Amino acid sequence: MINDSKKLLVLNKPKGYVVTRSDERGRKTVYNLLPDWAFDDGWMPIGRLDLESKGLLLFTTHGKIGDALTRPGNCIKIYEIWVRGHVTEEHVSRAMSGVESPHGLLKALNVEKIGMGGAKTKLRVELNEGKNRHIRRLFGAMKDPKFGTPLKVLSLTRIRIGSFKLNIESGKWRYLTFDEENTLIK
């Protein structure tokens, strides 16, 4: 049974799970990875990760905590992504200054190139807000200078929310410790 003193739990979401309580198309949801009581007792995800994304996902039963952690500008989220295409310094600058899209201005707080592999680039991306498919749309709005094709995010993993870093295996969950909660919620 759940411990009332716990306000947050973390799940390392694998690719292929929908972040919803139930799915009309019968796909697996993140609740398939949590104990039954998480659904029954109203544990709700704080933010989203799309079907193809993986990584850090927090849950709470406290609406004010969820609101505080998702309010734009209130909490930095860090992602590691692989992009098909050669990401240049110009792409990095554009990502941080912003790209107009049908969903509004999309931009990153910070982008750092951390690796290359053939025609792929590994990046660390920081956001202080999150719109639907924000990172995928941001990089998809830019073109590979060599081929003229849109950049495509091949994999996306959220590794940090605020002060909390992902530290459990894929598909596993646990409560945050008292110290982790206090540091994150401040």
N, CA and C atoms as a LAMMPS dump frame, in Angstrom:
ITEM: TIMESTEP
0
ITEM: NUMBER OF ATOMS
558
ITEM: BOX BOUNDS ff ff ff
-5.0000000000000000e+02 5.0000000000000000e+02
-5.0000000000000000e+02 5.0000000000000000e+02
-5.0000000000000000e+02 5.0000000000000000e+02
ITEM: ATOMS id mol type element x y z
1 1 1 N 0.841 -1.198 0
2 1 2 C 0 0 0
3 1 3 C 0.875 1.246 0
4 2 1 N 0.336 2.362 -0.38
5 2 2 C 1.112 3.579 -0.532
6 2 3 C 1.406 4.231 0.811
7 3 1 N 2.505 4.963 0.83
8 3 2 C 2.937 5.67 2.025
9 3 3 C 2.488 7.117 1.874
10 4 1 N 1.6 7.594 2.739
11 4 2 C 1.043 8.946 2.635
12 4 3 C 2.08 10.052 2.716
13 5 1 N 3.226 9.772 3.349
14 5 2 C 4.229 10.821 3.482
15 5 3 C 4.96 11.057 2.163
16 6 1 N 4.845 10.155 1.23
17 6 2 C 5.515 10.29 -0.056
18 6 3 C 4.649 11.132 -0.992
19 7 1 N 5.284 12.124 -1.61
20 7 2 C 4.558 13.02 -2.5
21 7 3 C 4.884 12.789 -3.967
22 8 1 N 6.02 12.144 -4.241
23 8 2 C 6.454 11.953 -5.625
24 8 3 C 6.995 10.549 -5.823
25 9 1 N 6.72 10.007 -7
26 9 2 C 7.401 8.791 -7.413
27 9 3 C 7.947 9.019 -8.806
28 10 1 N 8.982 8.273 -9.136
29 10 2 C 9.648 8.404 -10.422
30 10 3 C 9.548 7.082 -11.168
31 11 1 N 9.348 7.188 -12.467
32 11 2 C 9.341 6.047 -13.369
33 11 3 C 10.341 6.338 -14.479
34 12 1 N 11.143 5.338 -14.827
35 12 2 C 11.983 5.449 -16.013
36 12 3 C 11.172 4.846 -17.158
37 13 1 N 10.48 5.719 -17.898
38 13 2 C 9.559 5.294 -18.949
39 13 3 C 10.325 4.74 -20.15
40 14 1 N 10.014 3.495 -20.537
41 14 2 C 10.602 2.981 -21.77
42 14 3 C 9.838 3.498 -22.99
43 15 1 N 10.451 3.394 -24.126
44 15 2 C 9.796 3.714 -25.392
45 15 3 C 8.609 2.757 -25.577
46 16 1 N 7.528 3.249 -26.181
47 16 2 C 6.397 2.383 -26.498
48 16 3 C 5.254 2.412 -25.498
49 17 1 N 5.315 3.296 -24.512
50 17 2 C 4.245 3.438 -23.528
51 17 3 C 3.637 4.827 -23.643
52 18 1 N 2.31 4.896 -23.577
53 18 2 C 1.592 6.155 -23.655
54 18 3 C 1.436 6.718 -22.243
55 19 1 N 1.638 8.036 -22.11
56 19 2 C 1.472 8.68 -20.804
57 19 3 C 0.025 9.143 -20.695
58 20 1 N -0.82 8.201 -20.272
59 20 2 C -2.244 8.458 -20.082
60 20 3 C -2.784 7.386 -19.148
61 21 1 N -3.946 7.652 -18.567
62 21 2 C -4.546 6.673 -17.65
63 21 3 C -5.134 5.489 -18.415
64 22 1 N -5.684 5.743 -19.597
65 22 2 C -6.182 4.647 -20.439
66 22 3 C -6.094 5.103 -21.891
67 23 1 N -5.956 4.164 -22.784
68 23 2 C -5.777 4.495 -24.19
69 23 3 C -6.88 3.848 -25.024
70 24 1 N -7.598 4.677 -25.757
71 24 2 C -8.711 4.187 -26.58
72 24 3 C -8.251 3.242 -27.695
73 25 1 N -6.958 3.247 -28.024
74 25 2 C -6.44 2.36 -29.07
75 25 3 C -5.802 1.098 -28.487
76 26 1 N -5.898 0.942 -27.172
77 26 2 C -5.414 -0.282 -26.537
78 26 3 C -3.897 -0.393 -26.399
79 27 1 N -3.192 0.727 -26.535
80 27 2 C -1.732 0.683 -26.38
81 27 3 C -1.367 0.585 -24.901
82 28 1 N -0.145 0.131 -24.642
83 28 2 C 0.343 0.047 -23.263
84 28 3 C 0.475 1.462 -22.708
85 29 1 N 0.101 1.623 -21.428
86 29 2 C 0.247 2.92 -20.771
87 29 3 C 1.281 2.807 -19.659
88 30 1 N 1.731 3.954 -19.171
89 30 2 C 2.707 3.955 -18.083
90 30 3 C 2.151 3.277 -16.837
91 31 1 N 0.839 3.213 -16.697
92 31 2 C 0.243 2.56 -15.538
93 31 3 C 0.436 1.045 -15.575
94 32 1 N 0.749 0.48 -16.743
95 32 2 C 1.087 -0.938 -16.819
96 32 3 C 2.409 -1.236 -16.111
97 33 1 N 3.212 -0.196 -15.875
98 33 2 C 4.521 -0.353 -15.236
99 33 3 C 4.486 -0.049 -13.74
100 34 1 N 3.371 0.485 -13.265
101 34 2 C 3.232 0.883 -11.859
102 34 3 C 2.318 -0.09 -11.132
103 35 1 N 2.385 -0.13 -9.799
104 35 2 C 1.445 -0.969 -9.043
105 35 3 C -0.001 -0.507 -9.273
106 36 1 N -0.946 -1.414 -9.13
107 36 2 C -2.366 -1.081 -9.331
108 36 3 C -2.813 0.105 -8.483
109 37 1 N -2.284 0.214 -7.249
110 37 2 C -2.712 1.308 -6.383
111 37 3 C -2.364 2.68 -6.951
112 38 1 N -1.343 2.781 -7.81
113 38 2 C -0.974 4.085 -8.382
114 38 3 C -2.131 4.635 -9.212
115 39 1 N -2.79 3.765 -9.953
116 39 2 C -3.958 4.169 -10.744
117 39 3 C -5.132 4.433 -9.815
118 40 1 N -5.404 3.495 -8.925
119 40 2 C -6.568 3.581 -8.035
120 40 3 C -6.501 4.783 -7.089
121 41 1 N -5.303 5.131 -6.621
122 41 2 C -5.144 6.223 -5.661
123 41 3 C -4.887 7.579 -6.321
124 42 1 N -4.985 7.649 -7.636
125 42 2 C -4.926 8.931 -8.33
126 42 3 C -3.54 9.515 -8.559
127 43 1 N -2.506 8.682 -8.63
128 43 2 C -1.184 9.193 -8.974
129 43 3 C -1.197 9.634 -10.427
130 44 1 N -0.858 10.903 -10.66
131 44 2 C -0.92 11.492 -12.009
132 44 3 C 0.476 11.879 -12.485
133 45 1 N 0.737 11.7 -13.786
134 45 2 C 2.042 12.113 -14.315
135 45 3 C 2.195 13.63 -14.289
136 46 1 N 3.411 14.064 -14.025
137 46 2 C 3.74 15.488 -14.071
138 46 3 C 4.396 15.716 -15.425
139 47 1 N 3.651 16.263 -16.362
140 47 2 C 4.147 16.431 -17.722
141 47 3 C 3.945 15.163 -18.536
142 48 1 N 4.535 15.167 -19.707
143 48 2 C 4.34 14.064 -20.651
144 48 3 C 5.662 13.7 -21.314
145 49 1 N 5.7 12.511 -21.856
146 49 2 C 6.711 12.07 -22.815
147 49 3 C 5.927 11.332 -23.888
148 50 1 N 6.215 11.608 -25.16
149 50 2 C 5.449 10.953 -26.219
150 50 3 C 5.781 9.459 -26.297
151 51 1 N 5.035 8.735 -27.105
152 51 2 C 5.148 7.286 -27.234
153 51 3 C 6.579 6.849 -27.521
154 52 1 N 7.278 7.579 -28.372
155 52 2 C 8.629 7.205 -28.794
156 52 3 C 9.722 7.684 -27.836
157 53 1 N 9.382 8.526 -26.88
158 53 2 C 10.368 9.071 -25.949
159 53 3 C 10.461 8.205 -24.705
160 54 1 N 11.587 8.356 -24.018
161 54 2 C 11.799 7.56 -22.813
162 54 3 C 12.449 8.425 -21.747
163 55 1 N 12.532 7.864 -20.55
164 55 2 C 13.249 8.55 -19.49
165 55 3 C 12.397 8.946 -18.311
166 56 1 N 12.862 9.971 -17.638
167 56 2 C 12.353 10.42 -16.35
168 56 3 C 10.928 10.961 -16.436
169 57 1 N 10.048 10.34 -15.649
170 57 2 C 8.665 10.781 -15.546
171 57 3 C 8.289 10.74 -14.068
172 58 1 N 7.851 11.884 -13.554
173 58 2 C 7.429 11.975 -12.163
174 58 3 C 5.91 11.857 -12.061
175 59 1 N 5.442 11.343 -10.918
176 59 2 C 4.016 11.219 -10.622
177 59 3 C 3.768 11.799 -9.24
178 60 1 N 2.572 12.357 -9.042
179 60 2 C 2.178 12.871 -7.73
180 60 3 C 0.673 12.753 -7.564
181 61 1 N 0.241 12.839 -6.32
182 61 2 C -1.197 12.952 -6.024
183 61 3 C -1.504 14.371 -5.574
184 62 1 N -0.509 15.234 -5.566
185 62 2 C -0.626 16.609 -5.084
186 62 3 C -0.613 17.57 -6.275
187 63 1 N -1.763 18.101 -6.631
188 63 2 C -1.887 18.985 -7.794
189 63 3 C -0.979 20.196 -7.754
190 64 1 N -0.782 20.777 -6.575
191 64 2 C 0.072 21.97 -6.482
192 64 3 C 1.517 21.651 -6.844
193 65 1 N 1.983 20.478 -6.48
194 65 2 C 3.346 20.078 -6.833
195 65 3 C 3.449 19.911 -8.345
196 66 1 N 2.477 19.241 -8.941
197 66 2 C 2.465 19.071 -10.395
198 66 3 C 2.448 20.402 -11.116
199 67 1 N 1.608 21.319 -10.652
200 67 2 C 1.535 22.655 -11.263
201 67 3 C 2.87 23.389 -11.162
202 68 1 N 3.498 23.325 -9.991
203 68 2 C 4.77 24.031 -9.793
204 68 3 C 5.864 23.486 -10.708
205 69 1 N 5.891 22.166 -10.908
206 69 2 C 6.947 21.563 -11.723
207 69 3 C 6.7 21.676 -13.224
208 70 1 N 5.471 22.009 -13.628
209 70 2 C 5.193 22.152 -15.065
210 70 3 C 5.009 23.6 -15.499
211 71 1 N 4.946 24.527 -14.565
212 71 2 C 4.776 25.94 -14.913
213 71 3 C 5.982 26.413 -15.722
214 72 1 N 5.758 27.005 -16.92
215 72 2 C 6.881 27.473 -17.752
216 72 3 C 7.823 28.381 -16.966
217 73 1 N 9.118 28.118 -17.129
218 73 2 C 10.143 28.922 -16.483
219 73 3 C 10.459 28.518 -15.059
220 74 1 N 9.705 27.566 -14.512
221 74 2 C 9.854 27.215 -13.1
222 74 3 C 10.814 26.054 -12.853
223 75 1 N 11.022 25.202 -13.854
224 75 2 C 11.795 23.986 -13.623
225 75 3 C 12.496 23.576 -14.925
226 76 1 N 13.798 23.444 -14.879
227 76 2 C 14.558 23.045 -16.067
228 76 3 C 14.483 21.538 -16.243
229 77 1 N 14.273 21.125 -17.482
230 77 2 C 14.263 19.714 -17.845
231 77 3 C 15.393 19.498 -18.85
232 78 1 N 16.136 18.407 -18.68
233 78 2 C 17.274 18.125 -19.551
234 78 3 C 17.042 16.797 -20.268
235 79 1 N 17.34 16.816 -21.562
236 79 2 C 17.138 15.667 -22.442
237 79 3 C 18.437 15.353 -23.172
238 80 1 N 18.669 14.069 -23.437
239 80 2 C 19.717 13.661 -24.365
240 80 3 C 19.007 13.11 -25.585
241 81 1 N 19.427 13.599 -26.748
242 81 2 C 18.761 13.206 -27.984
243 81 3 C 19.801 12.833 -29.039
244 82 1 N 19.396 11.97 -29.95
245 82 2 C 20.147 11.689 -31.163
246 82 3 C 19.344 12.251 -32.324
247 83 1 N 20.01 13.018 -33.168
248 83 2 C 19.377 13.645 -34.325
249 83 3 C 20.001 13.075 -35.585
250 84 1 N 19.163 12.673 -36.543
251 84 2 C 19.689 12.28 -37.855
252 84 3 C 20.019 13.562 -38.6
253 85 1 N 21.271 13.72 -38.943
254 85 2 C 21.737 14.914 -39.629
255 85 3 C 22.907 15.518 -38.892
256 86 1 N 23.588 16.401 -39.564
257 86 2 C 24.744 17.091 -38.99
258 86 3 C 24.262 18.393 -38.361
259 87 1 N 24.233 18.435 -37.059
260 87 2 C 23.811 19.632 -36.341
261 87 3 C 25.016 20.572 -36.259
262 88 1 N 24.83 21.771 -36.79
263 88 2 C 25.9 22.768 -36.826
264 88 3 C 25.728 23.762 -35.678
265 89 1 N 26.728 24.624 -35.518
266 89 2 C 26.628 25.69 -34.517
267 89 3 C 25.469 26.631 -34.86
268 90 1 N 25.191 26.793 -36.147
269 90 2 C 24.047 27.623 -36.562
270 90 3 C 22.733 27.002 -36.081
271 91 1 N 22.614 25.674 -36.188
272 91 2 C 21.421 24.988 -35.671
273 91 3 C 21.277 25.217 -34.168
274 92 1 N 22.398 25.095 -33.454
275 92 2 C 22.381 25.272 -32
276 92 3 C 21.902 26.686 -31.667
277 93 1 N 22.446 27.699 -32.374
278 93 2 C 22.028 29.098 -32.139
279 93 3 C 20.555 29.294 -32.444
280 94 1 N 20.098 28.735 -33.556
281 94 2 C 18.675 28.863 -33.92
282 94 3 C 17.779 28.199 -32.887
283 95 1 N 18.189 27.032 -32.397
284 95 2 C 17.385 26.325 -31.396
285 95 3 C 17.24 27.156 -30.122
286 96 1 N 18.291 27.902 -29.781
287 96 2 C 18.236 28.705 -28.554
288 96 3 C 17.562 30.057 -28.777
289 97 1 N 17.594 30.591 -30.005
290 97 2 C 16.916 31.868 -30.261
291 97 3 C 15.439 31.654 -30.6
292 98 1 N 15.116 30.482 -31.112
293 98 2 C 13.724 30.144 -31.37
294 98 3 C 13.408 29.94 -32.828
295 99 1 N 12.493 29.023 -33.072
296 99 2 C 12.022 28.686 -34.409
297 99 3 C 10.508 28.775 -34.388
298 100 1 N 9.951 29.527 -35.329
299 100 2 C 8.486 29.613 -35.428
300 100 3 C 7.934 28.304 -35.985
301 101 1 N 6.826 27.872 -35.439
302 101 2 C 6.155 26.662 -35.905
303 101 3 C 4.653 26.9 -35.839
304 102 1 N 3.879 26.012 -36.432
305 102 2 C 2.419 26.143 -36.31
306 102 3 C 1.941 26.078 -34.858
307 103 1 N 2.827 25.635 -33.954
308 103 2 C 2.483 25.504 -32.539
309 103 3 C 3.076 26.64 -31.708
310 104 1 N 3.53 27.702 -32.376
311 104 2 C 4.129 28.838 -31.681
312 104 3 C 5.637 28.787 -31.734
313 105 1 N 6.26 29.692 -31.014
314 105 2 C 7.709 29.766 -30.969
315 105 3 C 8.249 28.612 -30.128
316 106 1 N 9.159 27.856 -30.717
317 106 2 C 9.803 26.748 -30.013
318 106 3 C 11.269 27.103 -29.831
319 107 1 N 11.764 26.985 -28.606
320 107 2 C 13.175 27.234 -28.385
321 107 3 C 13.658 26.459 -27.176
322 108 1 N 14.981 26.315 -27.131
323 108 2 C 15.633 25.632 -26.03
324 108 3 C 16.38 26.656 -25.197
325 109 1 N 16.492 26.391 -23.928
326 109 2 C 17.26 27.239 -23.039
327 109 3 C 18.755 27.081 -23.331
328 110 1 N 19.16 25.833 -23.599
329 110 2 C 20.551 25.548 -23.921
330 110 3 C 20.615 24.283 -24.764
331 111 1 N 21.584 24.222 -25.677
332 111 2 C 21.83 23.041 -26.5
333 111 3 C 23.333 22.833 -26.54
334 112 1 N 23.744 21.6 -26.276
335 112 2 C 25.17 21.278 -26.282
336 112 3 C 25.396 20.026 -27.133
337 113 1 N 26.326 20.116 -28.079
338 113 2 C 26.704 18.937 -28.86
339 113 3 C 27.612 18.079 -27.994
340 114 1 N 27.241 16.798 -27.841
341 114 2 C 28.04 15.923 -26.976
342 114 3 C 28.566 14.693 -27.705
343 115 1 N 28.263 14.56 -29.002
344 115 2 C 28.788 13.415 -29.737
345 115 3 C 28.336 13.397 -31.177
346 116 1 N 29.035 12.578 -31.955
347 116 2 C 28.7 12.362 -33.367
348 116 3 C 28.835 10.87 -33.634
349 117 1 N 28.088 10.403 -34.59
350 117 2 C 28.192 9.013 -35.029
351 117 3 C 27.687 8.922 -36.444
352 118 1 N 28.588 8.903 -37.418
353 118 2 C 28.174 8.886 -38.816
354 118 3 C 27.407 10.147 -39.138
355 119 1 N 26.191 9.973 -39.633
356 119 2 C 25.347 11.116 -39.994
357 119 3 C 24.388 11.486 -38.869
358 120 1 N 24.786 11.173 -37.621
359 120 2 C 23.944 11.486 -36.469
360 120 3 C 24.711 12.359 -35.487
361 121 1 N 23.949 13.188 -34.756
362 121 2 C 24.522 14.077 -33.747
363 121 3 C 23.823 13.833 -32.424
364 122 1 N 24.619 13.71 -31.359
365 122 2 C 24.057 13.569 -30.019
366 122 3 C 24.107 14.933 -29.341
367 123 1 N 22.966 15.325 -28.75
368 123 2 C 22.83 16.632 -28.116
369 123 3 C 22.284 16.494 -26.706
370 124 1 N 22.625 17.464 -25.876
371 124 2 C 21.97 17.637 -24.577
372 124 3 C 21.168 18.924 -24.7
373 125 1 N 19.865 18.839 -24.447
374 125 2 C 18.953 19.964 -24.639
375 125 3 C 18.286 20.295 -23.307
376 126 1 N 18.306 21.586 -22.964
377 126 2 C 17.633 22.061 -21.753
378 126 3 C 16.42 22.885 -22.145
379 127 1 N 15.297 22.59 -21.507
380 127 2 C 14.065 23.357 -21.706
381 127 3 C 13.602 23.889 -20.348
382 128 1 N 12.963 25.064 -20.371
383 128 2 C 12.312 25.543 -19.146
384 128 3 C 10.813 25.679 -19.366
385 129 1 N 10.354 25.109 -20.473
386 129 2 C 8.931 24.951 -20.771
387 129 3 C 8.829 23.742 -21.681
388 130 1 N 7.655 23.247 -21.879
389 130 2 C 7.509 22.09 -22.75
390 130 3 C 6.178 22.091 -23.46
391 131 1 N 6.243 22.265 -24.759
392 131 2 C 5.032 22.154 -25.575
393 131 3 C 4.992 20.75 -26.162
394 132 1 N 3.851 20.37 -26.695
395 132 2 C 3.686 19.051 -27.286
396 132 3 C 4.76 18.803 -28.342
397 133 1 N 5.539 17.723 -28.16
398 133 2 C 6.599 17.314 -29.094
399 133 3 C 7.576 18.462 -29.391
400 134 1 N 7.842 19.262 -28.384
401 134 2 C 8.646 20.476 -28.463
402 134 3 C 9.996 20.243 -29.161
403 135 1 N 10.789 19.322 -28.647
404 135 2 C 12.132 19.097 -29.179
405 135 3 C 12.06 18.505 -30.584
406 136 1 N 11.183 17.555 -30.805
407 136 2 C 11.062 16.951 -32.141
408 136 3 C 10.671 18.001 -33.181
409 137 1 N 9.734 18.874 -32.839
410 137 2 C 9.299 19.918 -33.783
411 137 3 C 10.363 20.996 -33.959
412 138 1 N 11.059 21.335 -32.882
413 138 2 C 12.114 22.349 -32.948
414 138 3 C 13.191 21.936 -33.95
415 139 1 N 13.728 20.739 -33.807
416 139 2 C 14.788 20.311 -34.719
417 139 3 C 14.246 19.936 -36.087
418 140 1 N 13.009 19.456 -36.156
419 140 2 C 12.39 19.135 -37.443
420 140 3 C 12.153 20.356 -38.313
421 141 1 N 12.146 21.551 -37.707
422 141 2 C 11.954 22.796 -38.463
423 141 3 C 13.254 23.275 -39.111
424 142 1 N 14.366 22.58 -38.841
425 142 2 C 15.665 22.961 -39.411
426 142 3 C 16.133 21.882 -40.382
427 143 1 N 16.977 22.274 -41.324
428 143 2 C 17.434 21.339 -42.36
429 143 3 C 18.909 20.986 -42.195
430 144 1 N 19.239 19.752 -42.598
431 144 2 C 20.625 19.294 -42.645
432 144 3 C 21.31 20.048 -43.786
433 145 1 N 22.418 20.738 -43.525
434 145 2 C 23.062 21.526 -44.576
435 145 3 C 23.628 20.677 -45.706
436 146 1 N 23.976 19.441 -45.423
437 146 2 C 24.577 18.57 -46.435
438 146 3 C 23.534 17.997 -47.392
439 147 1 N 22.37 17.599 -46.851
440 147 2 C 21.363 16.913 -47.659
441 147 3 C 20.108 17.739 -47.914
442 148 1 N 19.917 18.821 -47.178
443 148 2 C 18.738 19.664 -47.364
444 148 3 C 17.458 19.059 -46.817
445 149 1 N 17.571 17.987 -46.044
446 149 2 C 16.398 17.335 -45.464
447 149 3 C 16.209 17.825 -44.028
448 150 1 N 14.974 17.78 -43.525
449 150 2 C 14.753 18.201 -42.141
450 150 3 C 15.554 17.325 -41.172
451 151 1 N 16.055 17.941 -40.121
452 151 2 C 16.676 17.171 -39.05
453 151 3 C 15.59 16.331 -38.401
454 152 1 N 15.936 15.144 -37.956
455 152 2 C 14.94 14.265 -37.346
456 152 3 C 15.488 13.725 -36.035
457 153 1 N 14.706 13.901 -34.97
458 153 2 C 15.075 13.343 -33.669
459 153 3 C 14.8 11.841 -33.724
460 154 1 N 15.861 11.052 -33.575
461 154 2 C 15.743 9.593 -33.632
462 154 3 C 15.47 8.982 -32.26
463 155 1 N 16.046 9.575 -31.234
464 155 2 C 15.757 9.107 -29.872
465 155 3 C 15.821 10.298 -28.93
466 156 1 N 15.001 10.225 -27.892
467 156 2 C 14.888 11.311 -26.933
468 156 3 C 14.714 10.69 -25.55
469 157 1 N 15.602 11.058 -24.639
470 157 2 C 15.548 10.56 -23.267
471 157 3 C 15.616 11.737 -22.305
472 158 1 N 14.59 11.881 -21.447
473 158 2 C 14.655 12.917 -20.407
474 158 3 C 15.502 12.348 -19.272
475 159 1 N 16.567 13.083 -18.923
476 159 2 C 17.49 12.585 -17.912
477 159 3 C 17.433 13.372 -16.606
478 160 1 N 16.781 14.536 -16.629
479 160 2 C 16.742 15.34 -15.407
480 160 3 C 15.534 16.274 -15.4
481 161 1 N 14.946 16.445 -14.221
482 161 2 C 13.919 17.455 -13.971
483 161 3 C 14.377 18.205 -12.733
484 162 1 N 14.62 19.513 -12.884
485 162 2 C 15.13 20.301 -11.771
486 162 3 C 16.409 19.692 -11.246
487 163 1 N 16.447 19.422 -9.958
488 163 2 C 17.645 18.859 -9.33
489 163 3 C 17.682 17.337 -9.381
490 164 1 N 16.597 16.709 -9.855
491 164 2 C 16.509 15.246 -9.808
492 164 3 C 17.002 14.63 -11.114
493 165 1 N 18.013 13.753 -10.996
494 165 2 C 18.578 13.055 -12.151
495 165 3 C 18.061 11.626 -12.196
496 166 1 N 17.783 11.155 -13.389
497 166 2 C 17.324 9.783 -13.606
498 166 3 C 18.37 8.81 -13.071
499 167 1 N 17.93 7.877 -12.226
500 167 2 C 18.889 6.966 -11.61
501 167 3 C 18.321 5.57 -11.356
502 168 1 N 17.366 5.15 -12.191
503 168 2 C 16.823 3.8 -12.069
504 168 3 C 16.741 3.163 -13.456
505 169 1 N 16.608 1.856 -13.484
506 169 2 C 16.556 1.107 -14.741
507 169 3 C 15.26 1.386 -15.504
508 170 1 N 15.328 1.198 -16.806
509 170 2 C 14.158 1.372 -17.671
510 170 3 C 13.018 0.455 -17.223
511 171 1 N 11.813 1.022 -17.144
512 171 2 C 10.632 0.262 -16.764
513 171 3 C 10.424 0.136 -15.261
514 172 1 N 11.351 0.654 -14.472
515 172 2 C 11.26 0.558 -13.011
516 172 3 C 10.769 1.877 -12.421
517 173 1 N 10.245 1.803 -11.195
518 173 2 C 9.768 2.988 -10.482
519 173 3 C 10.233 2.901 -9.032
520 174 1 N 10.191 4.039 -8.366
521 174 2 C 10.44 4.118 -6.927
522 174 3 C 9.934 5.456 -6.42
523 175 1 N 9.765 5.54 -5.085
524 175 2 C 9.46 6.832 -4.459
525 175 3 C 10.72 7.678 -4.448
526 176 1 N 10.566 8.989 -4.507
527 176 2 C 11.685 9.873 -4.221
528 176 3 C 11.903 9.862 -2.717
529 177 1 N 13.145 10.024 -2.306
530 177 2 C 13.432 10.117 -0.871
531 177 3 C 12.958 11.478 -0.372
532 178 1 N 12.89 11.609 0.934
533 178 2 C 12.498 12.871 1.547
534 178 3 C 13.432 13.984 1.085
535 179 1 N 14.742 13.745 1.083
536 179 2 C 15.713 14.751 0.66
537 179 3 C 15.551 15.104 -0.819
538 180 1 N 15.324 14.099 -1.667
539 180 2 C 15.118 14.369 -3.101
540 180 3 C 13.877 15.23 -3.318
541 181 1 N 12.788 14.901 -2.61
542 181 2 C 11.566 15.702 -2.723
543 181 3 C 11.811 17.137 -2.291
544 182 1 N 12.434 17.318 -1.138
545 182 2 C 12.667 18.67 -0.624
546 182 3 C 13.546 19.494 -1.543
547 183 1 N 14.566 18.903 -2.125
548 183 2 C 15.457 19.61 -3.031
549 183 3 C 14.712 19.992 -4.311
550 184 1 N 13.886 19.095 -4.808
551 184 2 C 13.156 19.336 -6.057
552 184 3 C 12.034 20.339 -5.888
553 185 1 N 11.297 20.254 -4.8
554 185 2 C 10.1 21.074 -4.602
555 185 3 C 10.421 22.474 -4.064
556 186 1 N 11.471 22.638 -3.325
557 186 2 C 11.88 23.925 -2.71
558 186 3 C 10.785 24.937 -2.595
